[in-house]
Amino acid sequence: MAAHKVKCSVCGEIFDTNKIQAVKSSARRYAHYSCMPNGTKIKIEQKDPNLIELEEYLKKIFNSDFVSPRVRKQLNQYTEEFKYTYDGILKSLKWFFEVQGRQVEETYGIGIVPYVYKQAQEYYNTIALAKIINAEKPIEKYHQKQARLIKIKSPTLEKKEDKFFNLGDE
């Protein structure tokens, strides 16, 4: 969602219609809703919260202030062609870079996603299943109340006797 900055036809202030409620004052003009409350309201575009979270993660891993056009194109391709969700892409990237400990390479963008999407999905399904199974079990039963102190005797070296032999004796 790109910013849609316009100038208020009533007060002259520049504002973003995606963030502040606006009304259409004429065919091509906009005004604040507070300046012209009787006008036709413009719908404020709401961004998917999963997309916002994914974009923040992408900015963090690529150490950038914006999401590059290459990555945007890849996101569009994955969501339209492969029917991946933004949450699934985010989890795939987190699994690949954080859990697997792989290195981030900006030249490929997020091109690894189609190759690791299923593996990441299995990983997160396993975690969810473990949480469901363990939700009913009382943790107190498995939690040790007191720690036991175990002393291990330090190893000692046995001194070997030097074996001398006389070459002349048989």
Backbone as JSON Lines, residues from 0, in Angstrom:
{"i":0,"aa":"M","n":[0.85,-1.15,0.0],"ca":[0.0,0.0,0.0],"c":[0.9,1.23,0.0]}
{"i":1,"aa":"A","n":[0.84,1.95,-1.05],"ca":[1.66,3.16,-1.18],"c":[0.93,4.33,-0.53]}
{"i":2,"aa":"A","n":[1.72,5.29,-0.12],"ca":[1.14,6.48,0.49],"c":[0.39,7.27,-0.58]}
{"i":3,"aa":"H","n":[-0.75,7.8,-0.2],"ca":[-1.55,8.61,-1.1],"c":[-1.67,10.0,-0.48]}
{"i":4,"aa":"K","n":[-0.65,10.81,-0.72],"ca":[-0.61,12.15,-0.12],"c":[-1.37,13.12,-1.01]}
{"i":5,"aa":"V","n":[-2.23,13.89,-0.35],"ca":[-3.04,14.89,-1.04],"c":[-3.04,16.19,-0.23]}
{"i":6,"aa":"K","n":[-3.48,17.25,-0.87],"ca":[-3.59,18.54,-0.2],"c":[-5.07,18.8,0.08]}
{"i":7,"aa":"C","n":[-5.37,19.14,1.32],"ca":[-6.76,19.4,1.73],"c":[-7.27,20.61,0.96]}
{"i":8,"aa":"S","n":[-8.45,20.47,0.35],"ca":[-9.01,21.56,-0.44],"c":[-9.57,22.68,0.44]}
{"i":9,"aa":"V","n":[-9.74,22.41,1.74],"ca":[-10.28,23.42,2.64],"c":[-9.17,24.16,3.38]}
{"i":10,"aa":"C","n":[-8.31,23.41,4.09],"ca":[-7.28,24.06,4.92],"c":[-5.91,24.13,4.24]}
{"i":11,"aa":"G","n":[-5.67,23.36,3.18],"ca":[-4.42,23.41,2.45],"c":[-3.32,22.55,3.02]}
{"i":12,"aa":"E","n":[-3.6,21.79,4.08],"ca":[-2.59,20.92,4.7],"c":[-2.43,19.64,3.88]}
{"i":13,"aa":"I","n":[-1.19,19.16,3.74],"ca":[-0.91,17.91,3.03],"c":[-1.05,16.76,4.01]}
{"i":14,"aa":"F","n":[-1.78,15.7,3.6],"ca":[-1.99,14.54,4.47],"c":[-2.11,13.28,3.64]}
{"i":15,"aa":"D","n":[-2.03,12.14,4.3],"ca":[-2.1,10.83,3.65],"c":[-3.51,10.27,3.83]}
{"i":16,"aa":"T","n":[-4.19,9.99,2.74],"ca":[-5.57,9.49,2.82],"c":[-5.64,8.06,3.32]}
{"i":17,"aa":"N","n":[-4.51,7.36,3.34],"ca":[-4.49,6.0,3.87],"c":[-4.36,5.99,5.39]}
{"i":18,"aa":"K","n":[-4.0,7.12,5.98],"ca":[-3.83,7.19,7.43],"c":[-4.87,8.07,8.11]}
{"i":19,"aa":"I","n":[-5.34,9.11,7.42],"ca":[-6.3,10.06,7.98],"c":[-7.58,9.99,7.16]}
{"i":20,"aa":"Q","n":[-8.71,9.97,7.85],"ca":[-10.0,9.9,7.17],"c":[-10.18,11.13,6.28]}
{"i":21,"aa":"A","n":[-10.51,10.88,5.01],"ca":[-10.67,11.96,4.03],"c":[-12.05,11.86,3.39]}
{"i":22,"aa":"V","n":[-12.44,12.97,2.79],"ca":[-13.68,13.0,2.01],"c":[-13.35,13.56,0.64]}
{"i":23,"aa":"K","n":[-14.15,13.19,-0.35],"ca":[-13.95,13.69,-1.7],"c":[-14.73,15.0,-1.82]}
{"i":24,"aa":"S","n":[-14.0,16.09,-2.09],"ca":[-14.66,17.38,-2.2],"c":[-15.06,17.68,-3.64]}
{"i":25,"aa":"S","n":[-14.35,17.12,-4.6],"ca":[-14.71,17.24,-6.02],"c":[-14.14,16.01,-6.73]}
{"i":26,"aa":"A","n":[-14.15,16.02,-8.05],"ca":[-13.71,14.85,-8.8],"c":[-12.28,14.44,-8.5]}
{"i":27,"aa":"R","n":[-11.39,15.43,-8.3],"ca":[-9.98,15.13,-8.07],"c":[-9.44,15.74,-6.79]}
{"i":28,"aa":"R","n":[-10.3,16.26,-5.96],"ca":[-9.86,16.95,-4.75],"c":[-10.35,16.22,-3.51]}
{"i":29,"aa":"Y","n":[-9.54,16.32,-2.45],"ca":[-9.86,15.69,-1.18],"c":[-9.77,16.72,-0.07]}
{"i":30,"aa":"A","n":[-10.43,16.41,1.04],"ca":[-10.39,17.27,2.22],"c":[-10.42,16.38,3.46]}
{"i":31,"aa":"H","n":[-9.95,16.94,4.58],"ca":[-10.06,16.22,5.85],"c":[-11.54,16.0,6.18]}
{"i":32,"aa":"Y","n":[-11.85,14.94,6.84],"ca":[-13.22,14.72,7.28],"c":[-13.62,15.78,8.3]}
{"i":33,"aa":"S","n":[-12.66,16.23,9.11],"ca":[-12.95,17.27,10.11],"c":[-13.21,18.62,9.44]}
{"i":34,"aa":"C","n":[-12.61,18.86,8.27],"ca":[-12.82,20.12,7.56],"c":[-14.16,20.13,6.79]}
{"i":35,"aa":"M","n":[-14.57,18.96,6.32],"ca":[-15.79,18.86,5.53],"c":[-16.56,17.6,5.95]}
{"i":36,"aa":"P","n":[-17.26,17.64,7.09],"ca":[-17.91,16.44,7.61],"c":[-19.12,15.96,6.81]}
{"i":37,"aa":"N","n":[-19.63,16.75,5.89],"ca":[-20.8,16.32,5.13],"c":[-20.43,15.68,3.78]}
{"i":38,"aa":"G","n":[-19.16,15.5,3.48],"ca":[-18.72,14.92,2.21],"c":[-18.75,13.4,2.23]}
{"i":39,"aa":"T","n":[-18.47,12.8,1.09],"ca":[-18.44,11.35,0.95],"c":[-17.11,10.82,1.46]}
{"i":40,"aa":"K","n":[-17.17,9.92,2.45],"ca":[-15.94,9.38,3.06],"c":[-15.2,8.48,2.08]}
{"i":41,"aa":"I","n":[-13.88,8.57,2.14],"ca":[-12.99,7.7,1.36],"c":[-12.58,6.56,2.26]}
{"i":42,"aa":"K","n":[-12.64,5.36,1.74],"ca":[-12.26,4.18,2.53],"c":[-10.74,4.18,2.76]}
{"i":43,"aa":"I","n":[-10.35,3.99,4.01],"ca":[-8.94,3.9,4.36],"c":[-8.5,2.46,4.13]}
{"i":44,"aa":"E","n":[-7.47,2.29,3.31],"ca":[-6.97,0.94,3.03],"c":[-6.25,0.39,4.25]}
{"i":45,"aa":"Q","n":[-6.65,-0.8,4.65],"ca":[-6.02,-1.46,5.78],"c":[-5.05,-2.51,5.26]}
{"i":46,"aa":"K","n":[-3.85,-2.48,5.76],"ca":[-2.83,-3.43,5.36],"c":[-2.95,-4.68,6.22]}
{"i":47,"aa":"D","n":[-2.71,-5.82,5.64],"ca":[-2.76,-7.09,6.36],"c":[-1.7,-7.08,7.46]}
{"i":48,"aa":"P","n":[-2.07,-7.38,8.72],"ca":[-1.09,-7.37,9.8],"c":[0.05,-8.37,9.58]}
{"i":49,"aa":"N","n":[-0.25,-9.5,8.93],"ca":[0.81,-10.48,8.64],"c":[1.8,-9.91,7.63]}
{"i":50,"aa":"L","n":[1.32,-9.13,6.67],"ca":[2.2,-8.49,5.69],"c":[3.09,-7.45,6.37]}
{"i":51,"aa":"I","n":[2.51,-6.69,7.3],"ca":[3.29,-5.69,8.03],"c":[4.41,-6.38,8.82]}
{"i":52,"aa":"E","n":[4.07,-7.48,9.5],"ca":[5.08,-8.21,10.28],"c":[6.16,-8.79,9.37]}
{"i":53,"aa":"L","n":[5.76,-9.32,8.23],"ca":[6.71,-9.88,7.26],"c":[7.64,-8.79,6.74]}
{"i":54,"aa":"E","n":[7.09,-7.63,6.4],"ca":[7.91,-6.53,5.9],"c":[8.91,-6.05,6.95]}
{"i":55,"aa":"E","n":[8.49,-5.98,8.21],"ca":[9.4,-5.58,9.29],"c":[10.54,-6.59,9.43]}
{"i":56,"aa":"Y","n":[10.23,-7.87,9.31],"ca":[11.26,-8.9,9.41],"c":[12.23,-8.8,8.22]}
{"i":57,"aa":"L","n":[11.68,-8.57,7.03],"ca":[12.54,-8.43,5.85],"c":[13.47,-7.23,5.98]}
{"i":58,"aa":"K","n":[12.95,-6.12,6.5],"ca":[13.79,-4.95,6.71],"c":[14.91,-5.27,7.7]}
{"i":59,"aa":"K","n":[14.57,-6.04,8.72],"ca":[15.56,-6.38,9.74],"c":[16.66,-7.3,9.19]}
{"i":60,"aa":"I","n":[16.27,-8.36,8.48],"ca":[17.29,-9.31,8.02],"c":[18.15,-8.74,6.9]}
{"i":61,"aa":"F","n":[17.57,-7.87,6.07],"ca":[18.35,-7.27,4.99],"c":[18.98,-5.95,5.4]}
{"i":62,"aa":"N","n":[18.75,-5.55,6.65],"ca":[19.34,-4.32,7.21],"c":[19.05,-3.12,6.3]}
{"i":63,"aa":"S","n":[17.75,-2.91,6.05],"ca":[17.33,-1.87,5.12],"c":[16.15,-1.1,5.71]}
{"i":64,"aa":"D","n":[15.87,0.05,5.14],"ca":[14.73,0.86,5.58],"c":[13.47,0.55,4.77]}
{"i":65,"aa":"F","n":[13.61,-0.21,3.71],"ca":[12.47,-0.52,2.85],"c":[12.63,-1.93,2.3]}
{"i":66,"aa":"V","n":[11.55,-2.45,1.75],"ca":[11.56,-3.76,1.11],"c":[11.87,-3.54,-0.36]}
{"i":67,"aa":"S","n":[12.89,-4.2,-0.85],"ca":[13.35,-3.97,-2.23],"c":[12.3,-4.43,-3.26]}
{"i":68,"aa":"P","n":[12.32,-3.86,-4.45],"ca":[11.38,-4.26,-5.5],"c":[11.5,-5.75,-5.87]}
{"i":69,"aa":"R","n":[12.71,-6.29,-5.82],"ca":[12.91,-7.71,-6.12],"c":[12.14,-8.57,-5.13]}
{"i":70,"aa":"V","n":[12.26,-8.23,-3.85],"ca":[11.58,-9.0,-2.81],"c":[10.07,-8.82,-2.92]}
{"i":71,"aa":"R","n":[9.6,-7.61,-3.25],"ca":[8.16,-7.37,-3.44],"c":[7.63,-8.25,-4.58]}
{"i":72,"aa":"K","n":[8.41,-8.35,-5.66],"ca":[8.0,-9.18,-6.79],"c":[7.94,-10.65,-6.37]}
{"i":73,"aa":"Q","n":[8.92,-11.08,-5.59],"ca":[8.91,-12.46,-5.12],"c":[7.71,-12.71,-4.2]}
{"i":74,"aa":"L","n":[7.4,-11.75,-3.33],"ca":[6.23,-11.89,-2.45],"c":[4.96,-12.03,-3.26]}
{"i":75,"aa":"N","n":[4.8,-11.19,-4.28],"ca":[3.61,-11.27,-5.13],"c":[3.54,-12.61,-5.85]}
{"i":76,"aa":"Q","n":[4.67,-13.08,-6.34],"ca":[4.71,-14.36,-7.05],"c":[4.32,-15.5,-6.11]}
{"i":77,"aa":"Y","n":[4.87,-15.52,-4.91],"ca":[4.6,-16.61,-3.97],"c":[3.16,-16.62,-3.5]}
{"i":78,"aa":"T","n":[2.57,-15.43,-3.32],"ca":[1.19,-15.39,-2.85],"c":[0.19,-15.66,-3.98]}
{"i":79,"aa":"E","n":[0.51,-15.26,-5.2],"ca":[-0.41,-15.45,-6.3],"c":[-0.26,-16.82,-6.97]}
{"i":80,"aa":"E","n":[0.96,-17.21,-7.3],"ca":[1.18,-18.47,-8.02],"c":[1.15,-19.68,-7.09]}
{"i":81,"aa":"F","n":[1.89,-19.62,-6.0],"ca":[2.01,-20.76,-5.1],"c":[0.98,-20.77,-3.99]}
{"i":82,"aa":"K","n":[0.21,-19.69,-3.87],"ca":[-0.82,-19.54,-2.83],"c":[-0.25,-19.65,-1.42]}
{"i":83,"aa":"Y","n":[0.97,-19.14,-1.22],"ca":[1.56,-19.08,0.11],"c":[0.94,-17.92,0.87]}
{"i":84,"aa":"T","n":[0.88,-18.03,2.17],"ca":[0.38,-16.94,3.0],"c":[1.57,-16.11,3.49]}
{"i":85,"aa":"Y","n":[1.29,-14.87,3.89],"ca":[2.36,-14.02,4.42],"c":[2.93,-14.63,5.7]}
{"i":86,"aa":"D","n":[2.06,-15.2,6.51],"ca":[2.51,-15.83,7.75],"c":[3.39,-17.04,7.45]}
{"i":87,"aa":"G","n":[3.03,-17.82,6.44],"ca":[3.82,-18.97,6.05],"c":[5.19,-18.58,5.51]}
{"i":88,"aa":"I","n":[5.23,-17.51,4.74],"ca":[6.51,-17.02,4.21],"c":[7.39,-16.54,5.36]}
{"i":89,"aa":"L","n":[6.79,-15.81,6.3],"ca":[7.53,-15.31,7.46],"c":[8.1,-16.47,8.27]}
{"i":90,"aa":"K","n":[7.29,-17.47,8.53],"ca":[7.76,-18.62,9.31],"c":[8.83,-19.4,8.56]}
{"i":91,"aa":"S","n":[8.71,-19.48,7.24],"ca":[9.74,-20.17,6.45],"c":[11.07,-19.45,6.55]}
{"i":92,"aa":"L","n":[11.02,-18.12,6.46],"ca":[12.26,-17.34,6.56],"c":[12.86,-17.44,7.96]}
{"i":93,"aa":"K","n":[12.02,-17.37,8.99],"ca":[12.53,-17.49,10.35],"c":[13.12,-18.87,10.57]}
{"i":94,"aa":"W","n":[12.48,-19.9,10.06],"ca":[12.99,-21.26,10.22],"c":[14.34,-21.39,9.53]}
{"i":95,"aa":"F","n":[14.45,-20.86,8.32],"ca":[15.68,-21.0,7.54],"c":[16.83,-20.21,8.14]}
{"i":96,"aa":"F","n":[16.58,-18.94,8.51],"ca":[17.66,-18.09,8.98],"c":[17.94,-18.22,10.47]}
{"i":97,"aa":"E","n":[16.93,-18.41,11.28],"ca":[17.14,-18.45,12.73],"c":[17.3,-19.87,13.26]}
{"i":98,"aa":"V","n":[16.42,-20.77,12.88],"ca":[16.5,-22.13,13.39],"c":[17.63,-22.9,12.73]}
{"i":99,"aa":"Q","n":[17.72,-22.81,11.41],"ca":[18.76,-23.52,10.68],"c":[20.1,-22.79,10.73]}
{"i":100,"aa":"G","n":[20.08,-21.5,11.03],"ca":[21.31,-20.73,11.16],"c":[21.99,-20.41,9.84]}
{"i":101,"aa":"R","n":[21.24,-20.32,8.77],"ca":[21.81,-20.02,7.46],"c":[22.1,-18.53,7.32]}
{"i":102,"aa":"Q","n":[22.93,-18.19,6.35],"ca":[23.34,-16.81,6.11],"c":[22.36,-16.12,5.15]}
{"i":103,"aa":"V","n":[22.14,-14.85,5.39],"ca":[21.28,-14.03,4.54],"c":[22.11,-13.51,3.38]}
{"i":104,"aa":"E","n":[21.61,-13.72,2.15],"ca":[22.27,-13.18,0.97],"c":[21.28,-12.31,0.22]}
{"i":105,"aa":"E","n":[21.6,-11.04,0.11],"ca":[20.68,-10.08,-0.51],"c":[20.5,-10.32,-2.0]}
{"i":106,"aa":"T","n":[21.47,-10.94,-2.65],"ca":[21.39,-11.1,-4.1],"c":[20.24,-12.0,-4.52]}
{"i":107,"aa":"Y","n":[19.85,-12.96,-3.66],"ca":[18.77,-13.88,-4.01],"c":[17.43,-13.44,-3.45]}
{"i":108,"aa":"G","n":[17.43,-12.4,-2.63],"ca":[16.18,-11.96,-2.02],"c":[15.64,-13.05,-1.11]}
{"i":109,"aa":"I","n":[14.38,-13.43,-1.33],"ca":[13.78,-14.5,-0.53],"c":[13.5,-15.71,-1.43]}
{"i":110,"aa":"G","n":[14.38,-15.93,-2.36],"ca":[14.22,-17.02,-3.33],"c":[14.27,-18.41,-2.72]}
{"i":111,"aa":"I","n":[14.68,-18.52,-1.47],"ca":[14.77,-19.83,-0.82],"c":[13.41,-20.34,-0.37]}
{"i":112,"aa":"V","n":[12.43,-19.45,-0.27],"ca":[11.12,-19.8,0.31],"c":[10.47,-21.02,-0.33]}
{"i":113,"aa":"P","n":[10.37,-21.13,-1.66],"ca":[9.71,-22.31,-2.23],"c":[10.4,-23.64,-1.87]}
{"i":114,"aa":"Y","n":[11.68,-23.58,-1.6],"ca":[12.42,-24.79,-1.3],"c":[12.29,-25.22,0.15]}
{"i":115,"aa":"V","n":[12.01,-24.29,1.05],"ca":[11.97,-24.62,2.48],"c":[10.57,-24.49,3.08]}
{"i":116,"aa":"Y","n":[9.59,-24.09,2.3],"ca":[8.25,-23.84,2.83],"c":[7.66,-25.09,3.49]}
{"i":117,"aa":"K","n":[7.75,-26.23,2.84],"ca":[7.18,-27.48,3.39],"c":[7.93,-27.93,4.64]}
{"i":118,"aa":"Q","n":[9.26,-27.82,4.63],"ca":[10.05,-28.23,5.8],"c":[9.71,-27.35,7.0]}
{"i":119,"aa":"A","n":[9.58,-26.05,6.77],"ca":[9.23,-25.13,7.86],"c":[7.82,-25.43,8.36]}
{"i":120,"aa":"Q","n":[6.93,-25.75,7.45],"ca":[5.55,-26.08,7.82],"c":[5.54,-27.33,8.72]}
{"i":121,"aa":"E","n":[6.31,-28.33,8.37],"ca":[6.41,-29.55,9.2],"c":[6.99,-29.23,10.57]}
{"i":122,"aa":"Y","n":[8.0,-28.37,10.62],"ca":[8.64,-27.98,11.88],"c":[7.62,-27.31,12.81]}
{"i":123,"aa":"Y","n":[6.89,-26.32,12.28],"ca":[5.93,-25.6,13.12],"c":[4.72,-26.47,13.47]}
{"i":124,"aa":"N","n":[4.33,-27.39,12.59],"ca":[3.25,-28.33,12.93],"c":[3.67,-29.25,14.06]}
{"i":125,"aa":"T","n":[4.93,-29.69,14.06],"ca":[5.45,-30.54,15.13],"c":[5.45,-29.8,16.46]}
{"i":126,"aa":"I","n":[5.85,-28.55,16.44],"ca":[5.84,-27.74,17.67],"c":[4.41,-27.57,18.19]}
{"i":127,"aa":"A","n":[3.47,-27.29,17.29],"ca":[2.08,-27.11,17.7],"c":[1.51,-28.4,18.27]}
{"i":128,"aa":"L","n":[1.83,-29.52,17.66],"ca":[1.37,-30.82,18.15],"c":[1.95,-31.12,19.53]}
{"i":129,"aa":"A","n":[3.21,-30.81,19.74],"ca":[3.84,-31.03,21.04],"c":[3.18,-30.16,22.11]}
{"i":130,"aa":"K","n":[2.83,-28.93,21.76],"ca":[2.15,-28.05,22.72],"c":[0.78,-28.61,23.09]}
{"i":131,"aa":"I","n":[0.07,-29.14,22.11],"ca":[-1.26,-29.7,22.37],"c":[-1.15,-30.93,23.27]}
{"i":132,"aa":"I","n":[-0.2,-31.79,22.98],"ca":[-0.02,-33.01,23.78],"c":[0.4,-32.67,25.19]}
{"i":133,"aa":"N","n":[1.29,-31.72,25.35],"ca":[1.83,-31.38,26.67],"c":[0.96,-30.4,27.46]}
{"i":134,"aa":"A","n":[-0.08,-29.87,26.85],"ca":[-0.93,-28.89,27.54],"c":[-1.65,-29.52,28.72]}
{"i":135,"aa":"E","n":[-2.0,-30.79,28.62],"ca":[-2.75,-31.46,29.68],"c":[-1.87,-32.02,30.78]}
{"i":136,"aa":"K","n":[-0.6,-32.11,30.56],"ca":[0.31,-32.71,31.55],"c":[0.73,-31.67,32.58]}
{"i":137,"aa":"P","n":[0.68,-32.04,33.86],"ca":[1.1,-31.09,34.9],"c":[2.63,-30.97,34.93]}
{"i":138,"aa":"I","n":[3.1,-29.76,34.9],"ca":[4.55,-29.52,34.85],"c":[5.21,-29.85,36.18]}
{"i":139,"aa":"E","n":[4.45,-29.76,37.27],"ca":[5.01,-30.03,38.6],"c":[5.48,-31.48,38.72]}
{"i":140,"aa":"K","n":[4.81,-32.36,38.02],"ca":[5.16,-33.77,38.07],"c":[6.56,-34.03,37.48]}
{"i":141,"aa":"Y","n":[6.92,-33.24,36.49],"ca":[8.18,-33.45,35.8],"c":[9.29,-32.51,36.27]}
{"i":142,"aa":"H","n":[8.91,-31.56,37.08],"ca":[9.88,-30.57,37.56],"c":[10.56,-31.09,38.81]}
{"i":143,"aa":"Q","n":[11.89,-31.11,38.83],"ca":[12.63,-31.55,40.01],"c":[12.59,-30.46,41.05]}
{"i":144,"aa":"K","n":[12.23,-30.85,42.27],"ca":[12.12,-29.87,43.34],"c":[13.48,-29.38,43.8]}
{"i":145,"aa":"Q","n":[14.41,-30.31,44.03],"ca":[15.73,-29.93,44.5],"c":[16.79,-30.47,43.55]}
{"i":146,"aa":"A","n":[17.8,-29.68,43.41],"ca":[18.9,-30.1,42.57],"c":[19.83,-30.98,43.39]}
{"i":147,"aa":"R","n":[20.28,-32.03,42.8],"ca":[21.22,-32.92,43.49],"c":[22.64,-32.51,43.13]}
{"i":148,"aa":"L","n":[23.48,-32.52,44.13],"ca":[24.88,-32.18,43.93],"c":[25.64,-33.48,43.7]}
{"i":149,"aa":"I","n":[26.26,-33.57,42.57],"ca":[27.02,-34.77,42.22],"c":[28.48,-34.38,42.17]}
{"i":150,"aa":"K","n":[29.27,-35.11,42.97],"ca":[30.71,-34.86,42.97],"c":[31.39,-35.99,42.2]}
{"i":151,"aa":"I","n":[32.19,-35.56,41.28],"ca":[32.93,-36.52,40.48],"c":[34.38,-36.47,40.94]}
{"i":152,"aa":"K","n":[34.9,-37.66,41.25],"ca":[36.28,-37.74,41.69],"c":[37.19,-37.35,40.52]}
{"i":153,"aa":"S","n":[38.1,-36.44,40.8],"ca":[38.98,-36.0,39.74],"c":[39.93,-37.12,39.34]}
{"i":154,"aa":"P","n":[40.21,-37.25,38.09],"ca":[41.08,-38.33,37.64],"c":[42.52,-38.09,38.08]}
{"i":155,"aa":"T","n":[43.19,-39.2,38.39],"ca":[44.61,-39.11,38.76],"c":[45.42,-39.91,37.76]}
{"i":156,"aa":"L","n":[46.6,-39.45,37.53],"ca":[47.49,-40.15,36.62],"c":[48.29,-41.19,37.4]}
{"i":157,"aa":"E","n":[48.31,-42.35,36.86],"ca":[49.14,-43.38,37.47],"c":[50.55,-43.18,36.94]}
{"i":158,"aa":"K","n":[51.48,-43.15,37.85],"ca":[52.86,-42.97,37.44],"c":[53.4,-44.31,36.95]}
{"i":159,"aa":"K","n":[53.88,-44.31,35.73],"ca":[54.41,-45.53,35.15],"c":[55.88,-45.65,35.51]}
{"i":160,"aa":"E","n":[56.22,-46.84,35.83],"ca":[57.63,-47.08,36.13],"c":[58.4,-47.2,34.83]}
{"i":161,"aa":"D","n":[59.58,-46.63,34.85],"ca":[60.43,-46.74,33.68],"c":[60.95,-48.17,33.58]}
{"i":162,"aa":"K","n":[60.8,-48.76,32.48],"ca":[61.27,-50.12,32.27],"c":[62.63,-50.05,31.58]}
{"i":163,"aa":"F","n":[63.63,-50.36,32.38],"ca":[64.96,-50.4,31.81],"c":[65.33,-51.85,31.57]}
{"i":164,"aa":"F","n":[65.97,-52.08,30.53],"ca":[66.45,-53.44,30.28],"c":[67.87,-53.36,29.76]}
{"i":165,"aa":"N","n":[68.56,-54.38,29.98],"ca":[69.95,-54.48,29.6],"c":[70.03,-55.25,28.31]}
{"i":166,"aa":"L","n":[70.63,-54.67,27.31],"ca":[70.73,-55.33,26.03],"c":[71.68,-56.54,26.08]}
{"i":167,"aa":"G","n":[72.59,-56.53,27.01],"ca":[73.55,-57.64,27.09],"c":[72.96,-58.86,27.77]}
{"i":168,"aa":"D","n":[71.95,-58.7,28.6],"ca":[71.33,-59.85,29.29],"c":[70.32,-60.5,28.38]}
{"i":169,"aa":"E","n":[70.33,-61.84,28.49],"ca":[69.33,-62.54,27.7],"c":[68.41,-63.3,28.57]}
